[in-house]
Amino acid sequence: MEKFTVPQFIENEDKILWFLSVRQFLIILAGFGLMFILYKVVDTVYFILGSIIIAGIAGTVAFLKINGQPFHFFVLNIAKSGTRPRLRIWKKEPTKKEWEALEKAQADRLEMEATERRNRLPHEKDSASAQRLSELSLIVDTGGAYHGENQRDIKSS
């Protein structure tokens, strides 16, 4: 039988530099890239203000964890919950249209059952004889081991 090693600590990200994971490194690299573009495009005052904002956003996304999850997952969960309805109904009351559809379906079912009852063959109408016939067939099939409901009542009294 072959033995396989089971990976341990799979929730930990791989570190490429001392304390930086690949995800954190790429986020910081993108932040520096945006700051470089900002340096080439705008004046010094706007560059400093923009760099502070970009560094804050990049640092937050790279290093902040909320409930043990990276910050960008937290932001995605907020966005996803914002698109869902706020009101969750456990026992929803049917609307008027739903009641009408339910009543119509029930009336159709009752009408179909009544039509089936009218169209039955004469020997099917007598349910007592059909029940007696099935009981007799059970007695014959079991070789007399089953005595029938009426026979038990007589023997027990």
ABEGO torsion letter per residue (X at the ends): XBBBBBBBGAABBBBABAABBAAAAAAAAAAAAAAAAAAAABBAAAAAAAAAAAAAAAAAAAABBBGGBBAAAAAAAAAAAAABBABBBABBBBBAAAAAAAAAAAAAAAAAAAAAAAABBAAAABAAAAAAAAAAAAAAAAGGABAEAAAAAAAAX
